Each structure stands twice: as structure tokens, then as C-alpha cells.
Amino acid sequence: MRKGGYYYASNRVFGQSGGLSGEDSLGGALREVNEELGIILNPKDGQRISRICREQTRDLYDVWVFYKDVDISDITLQETEVVDVKWVTDEELIKMERKGELHPLLALTM
């Protein structure tokens, strides 16, 4: 999230393939954002807002929000992982969720 209430909206979950050995979810989120977007986040600027445990598939997903002003032109996409990025307002994020444009696990946290 950046000043003015804008969110980076993603239709996938960072770290979907899983964390590295010995890595916690915060470390995984920081690493994935850096690898996939070229953004270095401060762990102190993040807050875990949701934890989803799915018994059937025996997996765990943490959803993190970080507060940082980033100019979208400074984002470097990892082309094999990320198609596009955009900043959205609260209202736009809710519309995206209703249209099914977010990753299903992110939609569960809204």
C-alpha cells in the first residue's frame, strides 16, 4: 500500500511455490517482492493481516501488507512470474475481488 490508500493488486500469491528452507513467511514475502518486482521492503513496514490454513490441502498462506511509496515506473517485473502491475484504490480493489480478478486466497481475506 502507498500513500493515498493505493494498493498493489495481484492475482497471484507471492511465494506460491513455498518458502526456502528455514525461511519464515515474512522473509519469504520480502524475498518474493524483491525477486518479482525489484522492490526492497523494510520488514518493520509490514503487517500480517491474515493467515489461511487449509486442512484438505495441508497448506498455509499468510497475507502481508506493507506501506511504502513506490513509483510504478521504478518497478522491475520478473517476466516469467509477473504480467503487469497497477495501483488501485480501496474501491477498485473491492471491484476486482467481486469480478474474480484476485487470487482466490486473497479474496478470502477481504
C-alpha positions as CSV (number, residue, x, y, z in Angstrom):
1,M,0.0,0.0,0.0
2,R,1.2,3.5,-0.7
3,K,0.2,7.0,0.5
4,G,-3.3,7.9,-0.6
5,G,-4.7,4.5,0.1
6,Y,-3.5,2.8,-3.1
7,Y,-2.7,-1.0,-3.1
8,Y,-0.6,-3.1,-5.4
9,A,-3.2,-5.6,-6.6
10,S,-2.0,-9.1,-7.6
11,N,-3.9,-12.0,-9.0
12,R,-1.4,-14.5,-7.6
13,V,0.1,-15.2,-4.2
14,F,3.8,-14.4,-3.7
15,G,5.8,-17.4,-2.7
16,Q,3.1,-19.7,-4.1
17,S,5.8,-22.3,-4.7
18,G,6.7,-22.2,-1.0
19,G,9.4,-20.7,1.1
20,L,13.0,-21.6,1.3
21,S,14.3,-23.9,3.9
22,G,14.5,-22.1,7.3
23,E,12.6,-19.1,5.9
24,D,9.5,-17.7,7.8
25,S,6.6,-16.2,5.9
26,L,7.8,-12.6,6.4
27,G,11.2,-13.5,5.0
28,G,9.5,-15.2,2.1
29,A,7.3,-12.2,1.4
30,L,10.3,-9.8,1.4
31,R,12.3,-12.1,-0.9
32,E,9.5,-12.7,-3.4
33,V,8.6,-9.0,-3.7
34,N,12.2,-8.2,-4.3
35,E,12.6,-11.0,-6.9
36,E,9.4,-10.4,-8.7
37,L,9.0,-6.6,-8.5
38,G,12.5,-5.3,-7.7
39,I,11.2,-3.6,-4.6
40,I,13.1,-3.8,-1.3
41,L,10.7,-3.7,1.6
42,N,11.5,-3.0,5.3
43,P,10.2,-5.7,7.5
44,K,9.1,-3.1,10.0
45,D,6.7,-1.6,7.5
46,G,4.8,-4.9,7.1
47,Q,1.8,-6.4,8.9
48,R,0.4,-9.8,8.5
49,I,-3.3,-9.3,8.1
50,S,-4.5,-12.8,7.5
51,R,-3.4,-16.5,7.9
52,I,-5.3,-19.1,6.0
53,C,-4.8,-22.8,6.9
54,R,-6.4,-25.3,4.5
55,E,-6.8,-28.7,6.1
56,Q,-7.7,-30.5,2.8
57,T,-4.5,-29.4,1.0
58,R,-2.4,-29.1,4.2
59,D,-1.1,-25.7,3.3
60,L,-0.7,-22.4,5.0
61,Y,-0.9,-18.9,3.4
62,D,-0.1,-15.6,5.2
63,V,-1.2,-12.3,3.7
64,W,1.1,-9.3,4.4
65,V,0.5,-5.6,3.8
66,F,3.5,-3.3,3.5
67,Y,3.4,0.5,3.5
68,K,5.9,2.1,1.1
69,D,5.7,4.8,-1.6
70,V,6.9,3.3,-4.8
71,D,6.7,4.9,-8.2
72,I,5.2,2.4,-10.6
73,S,7.9,3.2,-13.2
74,D,10.6,2.0,-10.7
75,I,9.1,-1.5,-10.6
76,T,11.1,-4.1,-12.4
77,L,8.9,-7.1,-13.4
78,Q,10.3,-10.6,-13.3
79,E,8.8,-11.5,-16.7
80,T,8.5,-15.2,-16.0
81,E,6.3,-14.5,-12.9
82,V,4.6,-11.2,-13.3
83,V,2.5,-10.0,-16.3
84,D,1.5,-6.5,-15.1
85,V,1.1,-4.2,-12.1
86,K,-1.1,-1.3,-11.2
87,W,-2.0,0.8,-8.2
88,V,-5.7,0.6,-7.2
89,T,-7.9,2.4,-4.6
90,D,-9.9,0.6,-1.9
91,E,-13.0,0.8,-4.2
92,E,-11.1,-0.6,-7.2
93,L,-9.7,-3.5,-5.1
94,I,-13.2,-4.4,-3.9
95,K,-14.5,-4.3,-7.5
96,M,-11.6,-6.6,-8.6
97,E,-12.4,-9.0,-5.9
98,R,-16.1,-9.1,-6.9
99,K,-15.2,-9.7,-10.5
100,G,-12.9,-12.6,-9.5
101,E,-9.8,-10.8,-10.6
102,L,-7.8,-11.5,-7.5
103,H,-6.2,-14.8,-6.4
104,P,-8.9,-16.8,-4.6
105,L,-6.9,-16.8,-1.4
106,L,-6.6,-13.0,-1.4
107,A,-10.3,-12.7,-1.9
108,L,-10.9,-14.8,1.2
109,T,-9.1,-12.1,3.3
110,M,-11.3,-9.2,2.2
